[in-house]
Structure formats: structure tokens, C-alpha cells
């Protein structure tokens, strides 16, 4: 229909792809854009705004590339023209993806409860994403100009291997930090116990180390590579942050067991900081060598208060037993002498 003129054919191809680009742009802006505007988040709105130009320009560049091949220029001009068109396409999409990364990071930062925001890992992820996008852009630019990337990839692998050996401990702490943040065995504010029996509140979870503040107000910094391979007891974990404390006490043989149990329960219920749900309870544990052994079990709101409340309950139990005239026996032994030694020799 347009005759044998290859230049006219190339022009028709280019114009056709421009029209297709406009149609795709219209569909994206009107149809998909209206659906995105109804959503609660604005991420999809930003996404449509960002891909608006790259999609249209992709159609235009494809049309120009096909038109260039249709003209059938000599080898070098065709190679240079197609290389320039591919370069423009790579730069356009690289710029769009980089802006999309910034939008996603800004959206995530609005959620202050996000653990990536709390730990500061979001900035690292953003920087890593930018480096990866830049490396991919360079890779596709090499492909656009038919540059062999095998030697470059091999060199990068050798350099990366050397750096991994040189920074083995740093990388170990880094990967352990990422694992801790993702798996979340504990979080900032939790009360944990280390393998070395040190107890404290987690004050900071970083990519290299974790910091805890002990009851002596001493801050301990532990490399994540060590803490990731250790047994950590999280006393604030589980379905509730409440913690159960145990008060062991002995009553003399012959004591009224029901009276002992009622006295211990009253000590717990009269304390303002002892939880009523679950309710305190008393258990008879065993017949001891010198006493009837009981245990008072009660719950507190914060594990960090365990030492203080254990002290207060112990004092209150002693006072309550004294007021109720319940004897707390001390260890005693009965000594039976079967034979007496002979008297002194004259």
C-alpha cells in the first residue's frame, strides 16, 4: 500500500509505534490509573506516574529501532544507531527503577513500627538496591554495545572472593544481624538472658552487634555472629510479656497446711504489683528433711521487676508467717548415742 520506498516504510513503522505508545499510555493513565486512585495506599499512584514516560518511550525506541533495520543501512551506522537507542532505553528504565526504590523506602519509613525502620536497616537496603540497579545498568549497557562481559564478571568474582576472606568476621556479623532482624527472636525492649547468665534489656539491634543494658546499668555489646549461634532466653517473649516468679518456703511439721496455703495466697493478693490474672497459687512440693516445703507462684507484668518483687514478697511472707504464728524451721539433726566411751583411766 505504501510502495517500495523503504524510507516511507520506516517512517510508517516509527509513526505506528508512536501511536501504539500513546494508546498504551492512555490505557495506563485512564483505566489503570482510576483503579489505583481508589486504593488506600499511594504507592500504586506513584508507580503509574513513574512508568508513564518509560512505557511510551519504549514504544518509540522500538519503532525507531525497527525503522533503522528496515532502512538497511551499512553495518557500522546501524550498529551505532541501535546502540544509542538501547542506551537511551537502559538509562530511562534505570532512572525509573531508582526513583521507585526511593518511593518504596519513603513509604516504609512512614510506618514507625516497622522493624526495618527501627533497626536502621532500611537505609542499607536502599543503598544495596541502588548498587544492584547501577550494576545491572552497566551490564545491559555492555550488552547494548556487544561488549563481552565474561572477563568483567570473572574479575568481579575474584575481587569479591578476596574481600569476603578479608572481611570474614564483619560479613558473619552482618548476615547474622540480617537473620536476627528478619527472624526477630527478640526486639528492642525485651528482657533476655545470655549463655553467660547475664541478664538485661535489649537497647539496640544493629547489623553488626546487639546491645543490652544489665541490671547494674552496664551496657554489653555482643557481635551478632556470636549471639546468632548462642542460646538466648527471651523472658519477654511468648504470648504475653508477663513473668512468673517462685517463692519457696518451708513450714514446720505439725503446721496447719490449709492455713499455710491461705497465708501465702493472701501475701500475693495483697501486693499491688502481682497480677490477678493468672491468679497466684500455692503448691505443696515435698516432705523435706526438716520442713513441709511449699512454693508460692505468681505473675508480674515485667520480667525486669523480678528481683525487686522477689525480695518484697520474701519479706512479706516472713512477716505474715510470724503474725500467723507459723514456724519456719531451721535444719536440724537428731543425734542418738548408742554407746558411751569408757571413763578416763586412772
C-alpha positions in Angstrom: 0.0 0.0 0.0 2.9 2.4 0.7 5.0 1.3 -2.2 8.6 0.1 -2.4 10.1 3.2 -0.8 11.9 1.8 2.3 12.2 5.3 3.8 8.5 5.7 3.7 8.0 2.3 5.2 10.4 3.1 8.0 8.5 6.3 8.7 5.2 4.4 8.8 6.8 1.9 11.3 8.0 4.7 13.5 4.7 6.6 13.5 2.8 3.3 14.1 4.8 2.6 17.3 4.3 6.2 18.4 0.6 5.7 18.1 0.8 2.4 20.0 2.8 4.1 22.7 0.1 6.8 23.0 -2.6 4.1 23.3 -0.7 2.2 25.9 -0.1 5.5 27.8 -3.8 6.3 27.6 -4.8 2.8 28.9 -2.3 3.1 31.8 -3.3 6.7 32.7 -7.1 6.4 32.4 -8.1 2.8 33.1 -5.4 1.5 35.4 -4.9 5.0 37.0 -8.5 5.2 38.0 -8.3 1.8 39.7 -5.2 2.8 41.5 -6.7 6.0 42.8 -9.3 4.0 44.7 -6.8 2.1 46.7 -5.8 3.1 50.2 -2.1 3.4 49.5 -0.4 5.9 47.2 2.4 3.5 46.2 0.5 2.4 43.1 -0.2 6.0 42.1 3.5 6.8 42.3 4.2 3.7 40.3 1.9 4.7 37.5 3.4 8.2 37.4 6.9 6.7 37.2 6.2 4.2 34.4 4.2 6.6 32.4 7.1 8.0 30.4 9.3 4.8 30.2 6.5 2.8 28.6 5.7 5.5 26.0 9.4 5.9 25.2 9.9 2.2 25.0 7.4 2.0 22.1 9.0 5.0 20.4 12.5 3.4 20.7 11.3 0.0 19.5 9.7 1.8 16.5 12.9 3.7 15.7 14.9 0.5 16.0 12.7 -1.4 13.6 12.7 1.6 11.3 16.5 1.6 11.3 16.7 -2.0 10.4 14.1 -1.5 7.7 16.2 1.2 6.0 19.0 -1.4 5.9 22.0 1.0 6.4 25.5 -0.3 6.3 26.8 -2.3 9.3 28.6 0.4 11.4 25.8 3.1 11.2 23.1 0.5 12.0 25.2 -0.8 15.0 25.8 2.8 16.3 22.2 3.8 15.9 20.8 0.7 17.6 23.4 1.0 20.3 22.3 4.6 21.0 18.6 3.6 21.1 19.4 0.7 23.5 21.5 3.0 25.7 18.6 5.5 25.9 16.2 2.7 26.9 18.6 1.4 29.6 19.0 4.9 31.1 15.3 5.6 31.1 14.4 2.4 32.9 17.3 2.7 35.3 16.2 6.2 36.3 12.6 4.9 36.8 13.6 2.0 39.0 15.9 4.2 41.1 13.0 6.6 41.7 10.7 3.7 42.5 13.2 2.5 45.1 13.1 5.9 46.8 9.3 5.9 46.8 9.2 2.5 48.4 11.7 3.5 51.1 9.8 6.7 51.9 6.6 4.7 52.2 8.2 2.2 54.5 9.6 5.0 56.7 6.1 6.2 57.5 5.5 3.0 59.4 7.5 3.7 62.6 6.6 0.2 63.9 8.4 -1.5 61.0 11.4 -3.4 62.3 13.4 -2.3 59.3 12.9 1.3 60.3 13.6 0.7 64.0 16.9 -1.0 63.3 18.1 1.4 60.6 18.4 -1.5 58.1 16.1 0.3 55.6 18.9 2.7 54.6 21.2 -0.3 54.0 18.6 -2.0 51.8 18.1 1.2 49.9 21.9 1.6 49.2 22.2 -2.1 48.3 19.3 -1.7 45.8 20.9 1.3 44.2 24.2 -0.5 43.8 22.4 -3.5 42.2 20.5 -1.3 39.9 23.6 0.5 38.8 25.5 -2.8 38.2 22.6 -4.1 36.1 22.5 -0.8 34.1 26.2 -1.2 33.4 25.7 -4.8 32.4 22.9 -4.0 30.0 24.9 -1.1 28.5 27.7 -3.6 27.8 25.2 -5.9 26.1 23.8 -2.9 24.1 27.3 -2.3 22.6 28.2 -6.0 22.2 30.9 -5.8 24.8 32.0 -9.2 26.3 31.2 -9.1 30.0 32.6 -12.5 30.8 36.0 -11.1 31.8 34.4 -8.3 33.8 32.2 -10.8 35.7 35.1 -13.1 36.4 37.2 -10.2 37.7 34.4 -9.0 39.9 34.0 -12.5 41.3 37.8 -12.7 42.2 37.7 -9.3 43.9 34.5 -10.3 45.8 36.1 -13.6 46.9 39.2 -11.7 48.2 37.1 -9.2 50.1 34.9 -11.9 51.6 38.0 -13.6 53.1 39.4 -10.3 54.3 36.2 -9.2 56.0 35.0 -12.7 57.1 34.1 -11.6 60.7 32.4 -8.5 59.5 30.3 -10.4 57.0 29.5 -13.0 59.6 28.1 -10.3 61.9 26.3 -8.7 59.0 24.5 -11.8 57.9 23.7 -12.8 61.5 22.3 -9.3 62.0 20.1 -9.6 59.0 18.9 -13.0 60.2 18.2 -11.6 63.7 16.2 -8.7 62.3 14.2 -11.0 59.9 13.6 -13.9 62.3 13.0 -11.5 65.3 13.9 -13.8 68.2 13.9 -10.7 70.3 13.2 -7.0 69.8 14.2 -3.7 71.4 12.9 -3.6 75.0 12.8 -7.3 75.5 14.4 -8.8 78.6 16.9 -11.6 77.6 19.4 -13.9 79.3 22.6 -14.8 77.6 24.6 -18.1 77.7 26.9 -16.4 80.2 24.0 -15.8 82.6 24.0 -12.1 82.1 20.5 -10.6 82.0 19.4 -7.3 80.6 17.1 -5.2 78.4 17.8 -5.1 74.7 18.5 -1.4 73.9 19.7 -1.6 70.3 19.7 -4.2 67.5 22.2 -3.3 64.7 23.6 -5.0 61.7 26.9 -5.7 63.4 26.0 -6.1 67.1 23.3 -6.2 69.7 23.4 -4.1 72.9 21.8 -5.0 76.2 21.6 -3.0 79.5 22.1 -5.1 82.6 20.5 -4.6 86.0 23.8 -2.9 87.0 23.3 -0.3 84.3 26.2 -1.7 82.4 25.8 -1.9 78.6 27.1 -5.0 76.9 27.8 -5.1 73.2 27.7 -8.6 71.6 28.7 -9.2 68.0 25.7 -10.7 66.1 27.9 -13.5 64.8 28.2 -14.8 68.4 24.7 -14.1 69.5 23.3 -15.7 66.4 24.9 -19.0 67.4 24.0 -18.9 71.1 21.1 -19.9 73.2 19.2 -16.8 74.2 16.3 -16.9 76.7 13.8 -14.1 75.9 11.8 -13.7 79.1 9.5 -11.1 77.4 8.7 -13.5 74.5 5.7 -15.7 74.2 2.0 -14.7 74.0 2.5 -12.3 76.9 5.3 -10.2 78.5 4.2 -11.4 82.0 6.7 -13.3 84.0 6.2 -15.9 86.8 8.2 -15.8 90.0 8.5 -18.5 92.6 8.9 -18.1 96.4 10.0 -21.3 98.1 9.2 -21.5 101.9 9.2 -24.3 104.5 6.7 -24.7 107.4 7.4 -26.8 110.4 5.9 -30.3 110.7 2.6 -30.2 112.5 1.6 -26.9 110.9 -2.0 -26.5 109.5 -1.4 -26.9 105.8 -4.6 -25.1 104.8 -3.7 -22.1 107.0 -0.2 -22.0 105.4 -1.7 -22.0 101.9 -4.2 -19.3 102.7 -1.5 -17.1 104.3 0.8 -17.4 101.3 -2.1 -16.6 98.8 -3.0 -13.5 100.9 0.6 -12.3 100.7 0.4 -12.4 96.9 -3.1 -10.9 96.5 -2.3 -8.1 98.9 0.6 -6.9 96.8 -0.3 -4.2 94.2 2.1 -5.3 91.5 1.2 -9.0 91.5 -1.2 -9.9 88.6 -4.6 -11.1 89.4 -4.9 -12.9 86.1 -3.4 -15.5 86.2 -4.2 -15.7 89.9 -1.5 -16.5 92.4 -1.4 -20.1 93.6 0.4 -22.2 96.2 1.7 -25.7 95.7 2.9 -28.2 98.3 6.1 -29.6 96.8 7.6 -32.2 99.2 8.2 -33.5 102.6 11.6 -32.0 103.4 14.1 -33.2 105.9 13.1 -30.5 108.4 10.0 -28.9 106.9 7.0 -29.1 104.7 8.1 -27.4 101.5 5.7 -25.0 99.8 6.0 -22.8 96.7 4.2 -19.5 96.0 3.7 -19.0 92.3 2.6 -15.6 91.0 2.8 -13.5 87.9 4.3 -10.0 87.4 3.9 -7.6 84.4 7.6 -7.0 83.6 10.5 -9.6 83.9 12.8 -6.7 84.8 11.0 -6.3 88.1 11.6 -9.9 89.1 14.5 -9.3 91.6 12.7 -6.4 93.4 9.4 -8.2 93.7 11.0 -11.5 94.8 12.7 -9.5 97.6 9.4 -7.8 98.7 7.4 -11.0 98.6 10.0 -12.8 100.6 9.9 -10.2 103.3 6.1 -10.1 103.3 6.0 -13.9 103.6 8.3 -13.9 106.6 6.2 -11.2 108.4 3.0 -13.0 107.5 4.3 -16.3 108.9 5.4 -14.5 112.1 1.9 -12.9 112.5 0.1 -16.1 111.8 2.4 -18.0 114.2 3.6 -20.4 111.5 7.0 -21.7 112.4 9.8 -21.6 109.7 12.1 -24.4 110.9 15.8 -24.4 110.6 17.8 -27.5 109.5 18.2 -29.9 112.5 19.6 -33.3 113.2 18.8 -35.8 116.0 21.9 -37.5 117.4 21.5 -40.9 119.0 24.4 -42.2 121.1 24.4 -46.0 121.3 27.5 -46.4 123.5 29.4 -44.1 125.8 33.1 -44.1 125.8 34.8 -45.5 128.8 35.7 -43.1 131.6 39.2 -41.7 131.9 41.8 -44.2 133.1 43.5 -43.6 136.4 
